[in-house]
Amino acid sequence: MSKFEFLQQQLDLYDNLESHRNPILAQRLHDVQLWQKQRMQNTHAAFFKQPEHQLMAAYFLNRLYGAEDFNQLAFQIRRLVNHVHIVEKVIPASALKTGDAGVELARLSIQLDEDIAKHLLAHYAENYPLNDDIMRQAYLECDQANARYHQMELLELLGEKLDLYVRSRMVKTAFKLSKKLAYHYKVDPIYDFIDEGFKAMQPLDSAQKFVGIFTSKERQIIAAVHAGHPQPFAL
C-alpha cells in the first residue's frame, strides 16, 4: 500500500459524511463540536493550563477535534493525490505514519459528533440550546461507547508514535530537512499538520504520559455515561 493511500481512504470516509451536503446538519455538528471543546476545556482545565501542556492541549482541541481545521486540511491533502510520489519522496515515512494516526483520529471524531448531531436534530429543534443533560442523553441513546473507547485507543496510538519518532534524532533531523522540499513541492499542508504535533510534544517529558492522563479521565466519563450517571461530565 502507498504511504499516502491510507490518508486517501480517510478522506474518502470524510467525504461521505452527510454534513457536507446538509447545511442544517453541518450547523448542528458545529454546535456539538463547540460543546465538546468547551466540555473538554472544563474537564481538563487544570491539566491543560500547565505551561508545558498548553501546546498539546491546543493541538487536541483545534487539530484533532476541530472540523473547520480538518476541512482545510482535507481540501489541501486532496489536491496532492496526483502527486503522491512527491509526498512520499519528500516527507519521511515515519513522520507520515504519525500523520496517519492524527488524520484518522480527527476524521473519526467528526464522524461520531455527526452521529450525535443527527440524533439531536431528530429529537430537538435545530437551534435548541445544548446542555450537559441533553448531550448525556444523546451519547447514551447513540450507543457510542465502543466507538468512543476506540477514539481513545487511536489517541493513545498517536501518543506512542509521537514519542517513538520525535525522540529519534535521526527522524527529527530528516523531518526538519524535508521542510524546504515540502514547501517547494507544495505538500506543506500534511507537513504542517505533522509538524504541529511534533512541536506540541516538545515541552513534554512524554506524549504517551500526557495522552494517558487525558484518556484515563475521558474513559471514566464514557463509562459513567453508559452506566447511567446523572452528571458524568462533572466528574
Order of alpha helices (4+ residues) and beta strands (2+ residues): alpha-alpha-alpha-alpha-alpha-alpha-alpha-alpha-alpha-alpha-alpha-alpha-alpha
